[in-house]
Amino acid sequence: MKKRTAITDLKAMKERGEKIVMITAYEYSSARFVEEAGIPLILVGDSLGNVVLGYDSTVPVTMDEMVHHVKPVVRATQRTHVIADMPFGSFQTSPEDALRNAARLLKEGGAQSVKLEGGKHVADTVRRLTQAGIPVMGHLGLTPQSINQLGGYKVQGKTPAAAVRILNDAMALQEAGAYAIVLEAVPVRVAEIITEKLDIPTIGIGAGWGCDGQVQVWHDLLGLFSDFVPRHAGRYANLGPTIVEALKAYAADVRDGSFPTEKESFIKKPAAATPTETTPAH
């Protein structure tokens, strides 16, 4: 059994100045590709609500849906550290509820750690989870589960006071035991300052180049989701149109009878002829 990337490996990477790579995945096949590419971290994000389940936001995603999607990602990997998002409502009610739900993601889902959104107000919850042996990644800046309160997908930390709040939240999460923090949609300089102040790694998404690592959504990276393309999305392929053309070609071949061919079919070989007479022995 190959060793998965551990949270201690990430801190060592920060100390060496080695950039950390993370990407989302939500099912078996994509997770296999991620591991084959040598990427050490997979986030099974509640972004699956948008790009897989077709919700308008991440808010409707349930614990059962998260567990369902974590399982195949874990089965697909041996070396990659799998992080499971804690969906809206799974940790806000009490540290005890958070512990119960985080334990599900590790016990039923097989994840190695969890991620949750929020700053000082969730520090006690982070402390409760880490004391129970559950590694926690934090998430600050644009927190999609709070979209209704934030009034949209807006850059956070643009004023000095707002930047200080994010820094204080980051310090509180570190003190509570978080092993890393995602910084989403914050100004580059704010992310740089937070990264310099923290002993634990920062993972940026729309937070510039000064973070210790970067995370992108699978569908954004590969051009598989066009309903909404964030400014911070890195587009390394545009597979959506390629897939549509392949499907059109398949449909055309079926309609005109050119698919399937003999190559894609199983043809029964004729039975061997039954001898009508026996050749006499000499």
N, C-alpha and C positions, 0 to 999 in steps of 0.2 A: 504494500500500500504506500503510495507516494505521499509525502508530507505536504499539507496545505500551507499556504502563506499564513503566518500568524500575526497577531497584532503587534508583537514585539519586533517582528521583521519590519513593520512600517515605521516604527520609531527609529530603528537603525538606519533605514533608508533616508529619513529626514536628516539624521546626524551626518550621514555621508554626502548629503546634497544630491541624492539620487531621486529623480522625479518618479512619483507614484502614478500608475495608470489604473483607472477604474472605468467600467462601462456597465450599463444596465443589460439585463437579459431576463426573459420571462418564461422560457420553455427550454426543452431538452436540446434541440438542434442548434439554436443560437448559442447556448452555453458551451456546447462542444466546440464551436468555432472560436469562441473567446479563449478557451483553454488552449486550443491548438495554436493560437496567436501569441501565447505566452503572457497574457494579461493577468496580473495577480489578483485583482479584485473584481467581483461581480456584485452589483447592487440589484437585487430584485425589488425595484422601486414601486411605490404606489402609483407612479406614472403609468403603470399598466392600465390604470383606469381610463386614461386618455387614449393611449396608442394600441391597446389590446381589446379593452372592453367597451370602448366607445362612449364613456361618460364625458360630461362637459368639464369635469375637474377631477381631482384625486379624492375629493371628500366622500363620495359614495362607496369607495372601496372598503370591503369587509375583511375581517380576520380570516374567515373561511377562504375567501378569494386569494388572500396573500399566502396562506399555507398551501393551497392548491398549486400556486405557481412556483413557490420555493422548492417544492419536492423534486420536480423534474430537473431543475437547475442543479441541485445538489447531486442527483443521480448521474448527471452528465459530466461531472467534474471530479478530479482527484487532487489537483494541486491548487486550484483557485479558492480563495477565501470568499465565501458567499455571505453577503449582508442582506438581511431582510428588513424592509421598511415596516414600521409600526403604523398602521393606518389611523385615520382620524377617529377619535373616540375610543381607541384601544389603550391609551395611557393617560389621558387628561383627567379622568375621573378620580383616580387615586393611585398611589404607588403600588398598592396591592393588586389592583386590576392590571396595572402595567406589568407587574411581575408575572401574573398569571398568563397574560397574552404573550409576553416575550418568551416565556417558557414554552408555549405552544410552537412558536416559530423555530425554536431550537430542537424541541423533542419530536414534534410531528413533522415539521418542515425539514429539519436537518441543518439549518443555517448555523454558521459559526458566530455570528454577532447580529445585533439589531441596530437600526438607525431610527432616531426620533427627532422631531422638530421642536425648537424652542430654546430659550435661554435660561435666565435665573429662575424663572417660575417652574422649570422642570428639573432643576438641579437636584432636588431631594429624590425625585423619581430615578434620575440617573444614578445617584448614590445607592439607592435601594437595589437597583438591578446589578450594579457592579459588585456590591457586597455579596449578592447571591451568586456571583460567578458568571454573570451574563455580560459580555463585552458590549459597550455602547458607543456608537458613532453619533455625534451631534449634528445639527443642521441649523444654520443661522442665515440671516439676510432675507432673501425672498423665500418664505416658507409657504409652499403651495396649499397646504391644508388650511392656512389662514387667509386664503384669497378673498373671502367675503369681508373680512375685517380690513385687509390691506387695500381693497378697492380696485384690484386688478393685479396683473403681473408687472410690477414696477420695481425699478432699481431701489435698493434700500441703503441707508447709510450715507446719503448725499450731503447732509448737513453735519457740522462738527458734533452737535449733540447726539445725532443719530449714530454717527460713527463711534462715538465713545460708548454708547449703549451696546452696540454689537461687540466691541472689544470687551466690555465688562461681562457680557453674557458668555463670551468665549472663555474668559478666565474662570468664570463660575463653573462652566461645564468641565473644564480641565480639572479644577479642584474637586469636582464631584466624581471624577474617575473616568470620564470619556477618553477613549484612546485616539480619536481623530474627530475633526469637525469639517463638514461640508459648508463652504461659503458660496451662496448662490446670489448672483445679480447684485454685487456690491462694487463700488468703485475700486479701481486697481490699487490705488495708494492705501485705501482702507484695508484691503486684503493683505497687502504687503506688511503693513504695521502689525496686524493681528498675527500673521505668520511668524514675524520676527519675535513677537512677545511670547508666543506659546512654545512649550516644549513638545507638544504633540503635533502631528501633521495636520495640515489643512488641505482639503481637496476642493478645488475651485470648479465652478460652473458659471460662466459669465462673470468671473471675478479676476480675470487677467492672468498674467504669467508669473506673478510673484508667489503663488501658492505652492505648497510642496507637491501637489499632484493635480490631476484633472479628471473629471467624470463627464461623460456624455451619454445621451439616451441612444440606444441601439438604432431606433427608427430614424432619428435625426441624422445620425452619423452616416447611415447607408441610403438615405433618401427614400424611406419606406412610408413616411407619414407626411402628408401635405396639407392637412387641415389647418395647422398652425406651425410655422417654422420660427423658433426663437432666434433672435439676433446672435446669441452666443453659440448657436449650433454649429459644430464643425461638420461640413458635408464632404465626406471622403469618397462617396459613390452616389450615384443616382439610380438606384435599382428599380424604383417604382415604374418608370416608363418601360424599362427592359422587361419587367414581369408582365406588364399589360400587353406588350407586343408578343411575348411568348404565348400568352393565353389566347390571343387573337389567332395566332398561327395554328395552335392546337385545335381551336374551334373550327377554323376553316378546313383543316384536314379531316376532321370528323364529318363535317357537313358534305364534303365532296367525295367522301369514301376513300381517301388516300391514307387514312389511319383507322385501324391498325394494319400493318403489312404482315407478311409472313414472319418477319423478324420478331415482331411483338406477339406472335401467336403460338399456340401449342398445337401441332398437327400430329394426329395419331398415325403412326406408321402402319402400313398394311400388314395384316397377319401373315406369317410364313405359310406358304402353300403346303397343304397336307399331301404327302406322297401317296399315289394311287397304287403303286406296286413296289415290291421289295426286290432290290437287286440281289440275285442269288449269290451266295458266298462261293468263292472258288477255293 
